[in-house]
Amino acid sequence: MRRIALFLLAACACALVLSAAPAGAQTYSPGFPVCLHVYGPINYYDCSYMTVPQCNATASGRSAQCILNPYFASAGYNEPPPRHWRRHYAY
């Protein structure tokens, strides 16, 4: 009985180790507003451009595309302040 329990424990441990997937790395660098997505045998993102024309100059003649970095530090939409509805009564 003890052998069966140890065998099952070892089988579960092996299954757990083999089913673990590698952690994904962050694709976009948050430091620059424009990224170059390069297509080919190895697809990768190069987020080191300040403007789209600068990125387009690098992408020219390559299988690449310039995109806006969704994780750029100041890329957030500035929401307007909340509106406070007040009733104004005439006295």
N, CA, C and O atoms as a printed pandas DataFrame, in Angstrom:
     atom_number atom_name residue_name chain_id  residue_number  x_coord  y_coord  z_coord
0              1         N          MET        A               1    0.825   -1.190    0.000
1              2        CA          MET        A               1    0.000    0.000    0.000
2              3         C          MET        A               1    0.868    1.251    0.000
3              4         O          MET        A               1    0.554    2.238   -0.665
4              5         N          ARG        A               2    1.955    1.198    0.750
5              6        CA          ARG        A               2    2.834    2.355    0.832
6              7         C          ARG        A               2    3.512    2.623   -0.516
7              8         O          ARG        A               2    3.717    3.777   -0.892
8              9         N          ARG        A               3    3.860    1.552   -1.242
9             10        CA          ARG        A               3    4.479    1.704   -2.555
10            11         C          ARG        A               3    3.543    2.397   -3.532
11            12         O          ARG        A               3    3.975    3.241   -4.317
12            13         N          ILE        A               4    2.283    2.049   -3.487
13            14        CA          ILE        A               4    1.296    2.655   -4.384
14            15         C          ILE        A               4    1.150    4.144   -4.079
15            16         O          ILE        A               4    1.077    4.968   -4.991
16            17         N          ALA        A               5    1.110    4.484   -2.790
17            18        CA          ALA        A               5    0.981    5.891   -2.399
18            19         C          ALA        A               5    2.197    6.691   -2.853
19            20         O          ALA        A               5    2.047    7.808   -3.347
20            21         N          LEU        A               6    3.400    6.138   -2.692
21            22        CA          LEU        A               6    4.604    6.841   -3.140
22            23         C          LEU        A               6    4.644    6.972   -4.661
23            24         O          LEU        A               6    5.069    7.995   -5.198
24            25         N          PHE        A               7    4.192    5.913   -5.349
25            26        CA          PHE        A               7    4.142    5.976   -6.805
26            27         C          PHE        A               7    3.175    7.056   -7.273
27            28         O          PHE        A               7    3.490    7.813   -8.191
28            29         N          LEU        A               8    2.012    7.134   -6.658
29            30        CA          LEU        A               8    1.034    8.170   -7.034
30            31         C          LEU        A               8    1.555    9.569   -6.721
31            32         O          LEU        A               8    1.343   10.501   -7.497
32            33         N          LEU        A               9    2.223    9.715   -5.608
33            34        CA          LEU        A               9    2.799   11.006   -5.245
34            35         C          LEU        A               9    3.870   11.426   -6.250
35            36         O          LEU        A               9    3.916   12.585   -6.663
36            37         N          ALA        A              10    4.732   10.485   -6.645
37            38        CA          ALA        A              10    5.769   10.781   -7.628
38            39         C          ALA        A              10    5.163   11.094   -8.987
39            40         O          ALA        A              10    5.652   11.979   -9.689
40            41         N          ALA        A              11    4.108   10.386   -9.371
41            42        CA          ALA        A              11    3.438   10.634  -10.655
42            43         C          ALA        A              11    2.799   12.014  -10.665
43            44         O          ALA        A              11    2.870   12.722  -11.670
44            45         N          CYS        A              12    2.182   12.398   -9.570
45            46        CA          CYS        A              12    1.571   13.741   -9.481
46            47         C          CYS        A              12    2.646   14.825   -9.545
47            48         O          CYS        A              12    2.456   15.852  -10.195
48            49         N          ALA        A              13    3.773   14.597   -8.871
49            50        CA          ALA        A              13    4.857   15.580   -8.896
50            51         C          ALA        A              13    5.420   15.727  -10.304
51            52         O          ALA        A              13    5.695   16.841  -10.750
52            53         N          CYS        A              14    5.593   14.609  -11.006
53            54        CA          CYS        A              14    6.092   14.670  -12.394
54            55         C          CYS        A              14    5.098   15.380  -13.298
55            56         O          CYS        A              14    5.495   16.181  -14.145
56            57         N          ALA        A              15    3.829   15.101  -13.132
57            58        CA          ALA        A              15    2.804   15.754  -13.948
58            59         C          ALA        A              15    2.779   17.253  -13.695
59            60         O          ALA        A              15    2.599   18.040  -14.625
60            61         N          LEU        A              16    2.954   17.644  -12.465
61            62        CA          LEU        A              16    2.972   19.064  -12.118
62            63         C          LEU        A              16    4.171   19.776  -12.744
63            64         O          LEU        A              16    4.033   20.877  -13.277
64            65         N          VAL        A              17    5.327   19.156  -12.681
65            66        CA          VAL        A              17    6.538   19.750  -13.246
66            67         C          VAL        A              17    6.445   19.837  -14.767
67            68         O          VAL        A              17    6.828   20.849  -15.355
68            69         N          LEU        A              18    5.945   18.795  -15.400
69            70        CA          LEU        A              18    5.869   18.779  -16.858
70            71         C          LEU        A              18    4.786   19.690  -17.413
71            72         O          LEU        A              18    4.870   20.115  -18.565
72            73         N          SER        A              19    3.772   19.995  -16.617
73            74        CA          SER        A              19    2.690   20.844  -17.102
74            75         C          SER        A              19    2.964   22.333  -16.878
75            76         O          SER        A              19    2.189   23.171  -17.339
76            77         N          ALA        A              20    4.031   22.671  -16.193
77            78        CA          ALA        A              20    4.354   24.072  -15.939
78            79         C          ALA        A              20    4.809   24.738  -17.235
79            80         O          ALA        A              20    5.644   24.194  -17.958
80            81         N          ALA        A              21    4.265   25.899  -17.523
81            82        CA          ALA        A              21    4.624   26.634  -18.731
82            83         C          ALA        A              21    5.570   27.775  -18.369
83            84         O          ALA        A              21    5.507   28.298  -17.256
84            85         N          PRO        A              22    6.434   28.161  -19.281
85            86        CA          PRO        A              22    7.318   29.285  -18.989
86            87         C          PRO        A              22    6.527   30.592  -18.893
87            88         O          PRO        A              22    5.505   30.763  -19.557
88            89         N          ALA        A              23    7.003   31.481  -18.080
89            90        CA          ALA        A              23    6.337   32.761  -17.905
90            91         C          ALA        A              23    6.568   33.637  -19.132
91            92         O          ALA        A              23    7.664   33.659  -19.694
92            93         N          GLY        A              24    5.539   34.347  -19.536
93            94        CA          GLY        A              24    5.657   35.239  -20.687
94            95         C          GLY        A              24    6.308   36.551  -20.300
95            96         O          GLY        A              24    6.023   37.100  -19.235
96            97         N          ALA        A              25    7.169   37.052  -21.147
97            98        CA          ALA        A              25    7.831   38.322  -20.887
98            99         C          ALA        A              25    6.952   39.460  -21.401
99           100         O          ALA        A              25    6.090   39.253  -22.255
100          101         N          GLN        A              26    7.175   40.642  -20.884
101          102        CA          GLN        A              26    6.424   41.797  -21.347
102          103         C          GLN        A              26    6.868   42.133  -22.758
103          104         O          GLN        A              26    8.063   42.256  -23.027
104          105         N          THR        A              27    5.910   42.280  -23.658
105          106        CA          THR        A              27    6.211   42.513  -25.066
106          107         C          THR        A              27    6.603   43.954  -25.320
107          108         O          THR        A              27    7.545   44.221  -26.067
108          109         N          TYR        A              28    5.895   44.877  -24.711
109          110        CA          TYR        A              28    6.107   46.288  -24.971
110          111         C          TYR        A              28    6.926   46.928  -23.845
111          112         O          TYR        A              28    6.741   46.616  -22.669
112          113         N          SER        A              29    7.829   47.822  -24.229
113          114        CA          SER        A              29    8.573   48.588  -23.248
114          115         C          SER        A              29    7.795   49.877  -22.981
115          116         O          SER        A              29    7.423   50.561  -23.935
116          117         N          PRO        A              30    7.538   50.232  -21.735
117          118        CA          PRO        A              30    6.706   51.404  -21.464
118          119         C          PRO        A              30    7.412   52.745  -21.603
119          120         O          PRO        A              30    6.813   53.777  -21.300
120          121         N          GLY        A              31    8.670   52.767  -22.053
121          122        CA          GLY        A              31    9.422   54.014  -22.077
122          123         C          GLY        A              31    9.261   54.868  -23.325
123          124         O          GLY        A              31    9.593   56.053  -23.285
124          125         N          PHE        A              32    8.766   54.320  -24.431
125          126        CA          PHE        A              32    8.663   55.058  -25.685
126          127         C          PHE        A              32    7.257   54.924  -26.252
127          128         O          PHE        A              32    6.612   53.893  -26.063
128          129         N          PRO        A              33    6.767   55.966  -26.954
129          130        CA          PRO        A              33    5.384   55.944  -27.434
130          131         C          PRO        A              33    5.146   55.129  -28.705
131          132         O          PRO        A              33    3.996   54.803  -29.001
132          133         N          VAL        A              34    6.185   54.787  -29.467
133          134        CA          VAL        A              34    6.003   54.093  -30.740
134          135         C          VAL        A              34    6.850   52.821  -30.751
135          136         O          VAL        A              34    8.001   52.826  -30.314
136          137         N          CYS        A              35    6.264   51.730  -31.257
137          138        CA          CYS        A              35    6.968   50.446  -31.346
138          139         C          CYS        A              35    7.030   49.992  -32.800
139          140         O          CYS        A              35    6.131   50.263  -33.595
140          141         N          LEU        A              36    8.105   49.300  -33.121
141          142        CA          LEU        A              36    8.290   48.699  -34.433
142          143         C          LEU        A              36    8.045   47.205  -34.283
143          144         O          LEU        A              36    8.753   46.524  -33.541
144          145         N          HIS        A              37    7.036   46.699  -34.992
145          146        CA          HIS        A              37    6.742   45.265  -34.963
146          147         C          HIS        A              37    7.369   44.649  -36.201
147          148         O          HIS        A              37    6.945   44.931  -37.321
148          149         N          VAL        A              38    8.374   43.814  -36.004
149          150        CA          VAL        A              38    9.113   43.194  -37.096
150          151         C          VAL        A              38    8.591   41.777  -37.285
151          152         O          VAL        A              38    8.504   41.002  -36.332
152          153         N          TYR        A              39    8.238   41.442  -38.549
153          154        CA          TYR        A              39    7.731   40.123  -38.898
154          155         C          TYR        A              39    8.842   39.318  -39.563
155          156         O          TYR        A              39    9.704   39.889  -40.230
156          157         N          GLY        A              40    8.831   38.036  -39.393
157          158        CA          GLY        A              40    9.826   37.177  -40.016
158          159         C          GLY        A              40    9.932   35.864  -39.269
159          160         O          GLY        A              40    8.994   35.458  -38.584
160          161         N          PRO        A              41   11.078   35.193  -39.398
161          162        CA          PRO        A              41   11.244   33.938  -38.657
162          163         C          PRO        A              41   11.122   34.154  -37.150
163          164         O          PRO        A              41   10.657   33.281  -36.418
164          165         N          ILE        A              42   11.549   35.329  -36.706
165          166        CA          ILE        A              42   11.408   35.705  -35.301
166          167         C          ILE        A              42   10.643   37.026  -35.259
167          168         O          ILE        A              42   11.153   38.055  -35.704
168          169         N          ASN        A              43    9.433   36.998  -34.731
169          170        CA          ASN        A              43    8.641   38.219  -34.574
170          171         C          ASN        A              43    9.041   38.885  -33.271
171          172         O          ASN        A              43    9.152   38.234  -32.232
172          173         N          TYR        A              44    9.260   40.206  -33.343
173          174        CA          TYR        A              44    9.603   40.920  -32.120
174          175         C          TYR        A              44    9.161   42.370  -32.219
175          176         O          TYR        A              44    8.870   42.875  -33.303
176          177         N          TYR        A              45    9.115   43.033  -31.066
177          178        CA          TYR        A              45    8.760   44.436  -30.958
178          179         C          TYR        A              45    9.984   45.204  -30.491
179          180         O          TYR        A              45   10.680   44.791  -29.563
180          181         N          ASP        A              46   10.233   46.329  -31.151
181          182        CA          ASP        A              46   11.323   47.214  -30.756
182          183         C          ASP        A              46   10.701   48.552  -30.382
183          184         O          ASP        A              46   10.395   49.363  -31.256
184          185         N          CYS        A              47   10.517   48.781  -29.112
185          186        CA          CYS        A              47    9.881   50.008  -28.633
186          187         C          CYS        A              47   10.952   51.010  -28.231
187          188         O          CYS        A              47   11.251   51.178  -27.049
188          189         N          SER        A              48   11.522   51.669  -29.223
189          190        CA          SER        A              48   12.572   52.645  -28.926
190          191         C          SER        A              48   12.455   53.870  -29.831
191          192         O          SER        A              48   13.467   54.469  -30.196
192          193         N          TYR        A              49   11.232   54.245  -30.193
193          194        CA          TYR        A              49   11.028   55.361  -31.112
194          195         C          TYR        A              49   10.125   56.405  -30.472
195          196         O          TYR        A              49    9.158   56.086  -29.780
196          197         N          MET        A              50   10.472   57.661  -30.727
197          198        CA          MET        A              50    9.707   58.762  -30.159
198          199         C          MET        A              50    8.573   59.215  -31.073
199          200         O          MET        A              50    7.550   59.699  -30.590
200          201         N          THR        A              51    8.740   59.067  -32.392
201          202        CA          THR        A              51    7.726   59.509  -33.333
202          203         C          THR        A              51    7.451   58.412  -34.358
203          204         O          THR        A              51    8.275   57.523  -34.575
204          205         N          VAL        A              52    6.278   58.493  -34.982
205          206        CA          VAL        A              52    5.920   57.524  -36.016
206          207         C          VAL        A              52    6.791   57.705  -37.259
207          208         O          VAL        A              52    7.218   56.696  -37.820
208          209         N          PRO        A              53    7.091   58.948  -37.736
209          210        CA          PRO        A              53    7.980   59.060  -38.895
210          211         C          PRO        A              53    9.374   58.476  -38.645
211          212         O          PRO        A              53    9.971   57.898  -39.553
212          213         N          GLN        A              54    9.884   58.617  -37.449
213          214        CA          GLN        A              54   11.178   58.031  -37.110
214          215         C          GLN        A              54   11.113   56.508  -37.217
215          216         O          GLN        A              54   12.039   55.882  -37.733
216          217         N          CYS        A              55   10.047   55.926  -36.742
217          218        CA          CYS        A              55    9.863   54.483  -36.824
218          219         C          CYS        A              55    9.650   54.039  -38.270
219          220         O          CYS        A              55   10.182   53.010  -38.685
220          221         N          ASN        A              56    8.874   54.810  -39.042
221          222        CA          ASN        A              56    8.633   54.471  -40.446
222          223         C          ASN        A              56    9.924   54.472  -41.252
223          224         O          ASN        A              56   10.082   53.670  -42.172
224          225         N          ALA        A              57   10.835   55.356  -40.919
225          226        CA          ALA        A              57   12.120   55.386  -41.623
226          227         C          ALA        A              57   12.901   54.095  -41.363
227          228         O          ALA        A              57   13.583   53.592  -42.256
228          229         N          THR        A              58   12.804   53.565  -40.159
229          230        CA          THR        A              58   13.484   52.312  -39.839
230          231         C          THR        A              58   12.773   51.125  -40.477
231          232         O          THR        A              58   13.423   50.162  -40.885
232          233         N          ALA        A              59   11.444   51.181  -40.569
233          234        CA          ALA        A              59   10.670   50.070  -41.112
234          235         C          ALA        A              59   10.702   50.016  -42.630
235          236         O          ALA        A              59   10.286   49.016  -43.215
236          237         N          SER        A              60   11.177   51.049  -43.269
237          238        CA          SER        A              60   11.175   51.118  -44.728
238          239         C          SER        A              60   12.011   49.978  -45.326
239          240         O          SER        A              60   13.172   49.793  -44.964
240          241         N          GLY        A              61   11.402   49.220  -46.244
241          242        CA          GLY        A              61   12.097   48.134  -46.915
242          243         C          GLY        A              61   12.155   46.837  -46.133
243          244         O          GLY        A              61   12.776   45.874  -46.583
244          245         N          ARG        A              62   11.529   46.792  -44.987
245          246        CA          ARG        A              62   11.521   45.579  -44.162
246          247         C          ARG        A              62   10.080   45.117  -43.992
247          248         O          ARG        A              62    9.143   45.877  -44.235
248          249         N          SER        A              63    9.913   43.898  -43.586
249          250        CA          SER        A              63    8.567   43.428  -43.255
250          251         C          SER        A              63    8.303   43.817  -41.804
251          252         O          SER        A              63    8.410   43.005  -40.884
252          253         N          ALA        A              64    7.955   45.083  -41.638
253          254        CA          ALA        A              64    7.751   45.634  -40.300
254          255         C          ALA        A              64    6.629   46.657  -40.343
255          256         O          ALA        A              64    6.262   47.154  -41.407
256          257         N          GLN        A              65    6.094   46.960  -39.181
257          258        CA          GLN        A              65    4.989   47.889  -39.064
258          259         C          GLN        A              65    5.156   48.698  -37.789
259          260         O          GLN        A              65    5.538   48.156  -36.752
260          261         N          CYS        A              66    4.872   49.986  -37.862
261          262        CA          CYS        A              66    4.943   50.854  -36.680
262          263         C          CYS        A              66    3.576   50.913  -36.021
263          264         O          CYS        A              66    2.560   51.098  -36.690
264          265         N          ILE        A              67    3.559   50.754  -34.710
265          266        CA          ILE        A              67    2.324   50.817  -33.947
266          267         C          ILE        A              67    2.528   51.701  -32.730
267          268         O          ILE        A              67    3.651   51.893  -32.263
268          269         N          LEU        A              68    1.434   52.233  -32.228
269          270        CA          LEU        A              68    1.500   53.021  -31.001
270          271         C          LEU        A              68    1.595   52.065  -29.816
271          272         O          LEU        A              68    0.930   51.030  -29.779
272          273         N          ASN        A              69    2.414   52.422  -28.872
273          274        CA          ASN        A              69    2.656   51.588  -27.699
274          275         C          ASN        A              69    1.485   51.728  -26.727
275          276         O          ASN        A              69    1.275   52.809  -26.177
276          277         N          PRO        A              70    0.719   50.655  -26.504
277          278        CA          PRO        A              70   -0.418   50.761  -25.583
278          279         C          PRO        A              70    0.005   50.860  -24.118
279          280         O          PRO        A              70   -0.816   51.192  -23.263
280          281         N          TYR        A              71    1.263   50.578  -23.818
281          282        CA          TYR        A              71    1.735   50.630  -22.442
282          283         C          TYR        A              71    2.647   51.821  -22.175
283          284         O          TYR        A              71    3.360   51.844  -21.171
284          285         N          PHE        A              72    2.630   52.805  -23.063
285          286        CA          PHE        A              72    3.448   53.994  -22.850
286          287         C          PHE        A              72    2.999   54.680  -21.570
287          288         O          PHE        A              72    1.802   54.784  -21.304
288          289         N          ALA        A              73    3.943   55.141  -20.789
289          290        CA          ALA        A              73    3.654   55.660  -19.445
290          291         C          ALA        A              73    2.653   56.800  -19.439
291          292         O          ALA        A              73    1.822   56.871  -18.534
292          293         N          SER        A              74    2.703   57.690  -20.412
293          294        CA          SER        A              74    1.755   58.808  -20.414
294          295         C          SER        A              74    0.740   58.672  -21.529
295          296         O          SER        A              74    0.247   59.677  -22.041
296          297         N          ALA        A              75    0.418   57.448  -21.915
297          298        CA          ALA        A              75   -0.535   57.237  -22.999
298          299         C          ALA        A              75   -1.975   57.192  -22.502
299          300         O          ALA        A              75   -2.894   57.008  -23.300
300          301         N          GLY        A              76   -2.182   57.354  -21.218
301          302        CA          GLY        A              76   -3.534   57.252  -20.672
302          303         C          GLY        A              76   -4.418   58.403  -21.109
303          304         O          GLY        A              76   -3.950   59.521  -21.321
304          305         N          TYR        A              77   -5.667   58.120  -21.236
305          306        CA          TYR        A              77   -6.651   59.124  -21.607
306          307         C          TYR        A              77   -6.962   59.967  -20.383
307          308         O          TYR        A              77   -7.290   59.441  -19.319
308          309         N          ASN        A              78   -6.856   61.260  -20.539
309          310        CA          ASN        A              78   -7.168   62.155  -19.426
310          311         C          ASN        A              78   -8.675   62.341  -19.360
311          312         O          ASN        A              78   -9.272   63.015  -20.199
312          313         N          GLU        A              79   -9.262   61.745  -18.367
313          314        CA          GLU        A              79  -10.703   61.846  -18.230
314          315         C          GLU        A              79  -11.065   63.217  -17.677
315          316         O          GLU        A              79  -10.342   63.772  -16.849
316          317         N          PRO        A              80  -12.178   63.754  -18.135
317          318        CA          PRO        A              80  -12.608   65.035  -17.573
318          319         C          PRO        A              80  -13.020   64.834  -16.115
319          320         O          PRO        A              80  -13.409   63.734  -15.721
320          321         N          PRO        A              81  -12.934   65.878  -15.334
321          322        CA          PRO        A              81  -13.335   65.730  -13.930
322          323         C          PRO        A              81  -14.821   65.386  -13.855
323          324         O          PRO        A              81  -15.589   65.756  -14.743
324          325         N          PRO        A              82  -15.223   64.688  -12.813
325          326        CA          PRO        A              82  -16.637   64.314  -12.705
326          327         C          PRO        A              82  -17.512   65.552  -12.577
327          328         O          PRO        A              82  -17.159   66.527  -11.913
328          329         N          ARG        A              83  -18.644   65.480  -13.222
329          330        CA          ARG        A              83  -19.565   66.618  -13.167
330          331         C          ARG        A              83  -20.456   66.482  -11.949
331          332         O          ARG        A              83  -20.975   65.405  -11.655
332          333         N          HIS        A              84  -20.621   67.570  -11.259
333          334        CA          HIS        A              84  -21.512   67.609  -10.100
334          335         C          HIS        A              84  -22.765   68.358  -10.519
335          336         O          HIS        A              84  -22.731   69.543  -10.850
336          337         N          TRP        A              85  -23.845   67.645  -10.492
337          338        CA          TRP        A              85  -25.103   68.259  -10.887
338          339         C          TRP        A              85  -25.704   68.954   -9.670
339          340         O          TRP        A              85  -25.994   68.342   -8.642
340          341         N          ARG        A              86  -25.872   70.227   -9.837
341          342        CA          ARG        A              86  -26.472   71.017   -8.750
342          343         C          ARG        A              86  -27.711   71.710   -9.276
343          344         O          ARG        A              86  -27.736   72.216  -10.397
344          345         N          ARG        A              87  -28.696   71.721   -8.475
345          346        CA          ARG        A              87  -29.908   72.452   -8.856
346          347         C          ARG        A              87  -29.779   73.874   -8.345
347          348         O          ARG        A              87  -29.482   74.124   -7.177
348          349         N          HIS        A              88  -30.005   74.767   -9.239
349          350        CA          HIS        A              88  -29.993   76.189   -8.857
350          351         C          HIS        A              88  -31.429   76.658   -8.757
351          352         O          HIS        A              88  -32.182   76.629   -9.730
352          353         N          TYR        A              89  -31.787   77.083   -7.580
353          354        CA          TYR        A              89  -33.149   77.540   -7.348
354          355         C          TYR        A              89  -33.184   79.061   -7.380
355          356         O          TYR        A              89  -32.294   79.734   -6.860
356          357         N          ALA        A              90  -34.202   79.569   -7.983
357          358        CA          ALA        A              90  -34.407   81.013   -7.986
358          359         C          ALA        A              90  -35.176   81.372   -6.721
359          360         O          ALA        A              90  -36.205   80.768   -6.416
360          361         N          TYR        A              91  -34.680   82.340   -6.006
361          362        CA          TYR        A              91  -35.338   82.749   -4.761
362          363         C          TYR        A              91  -36.101   84.007   -4.984
363          364         O          TYR        A              91  -36.729   84.521   -4.058
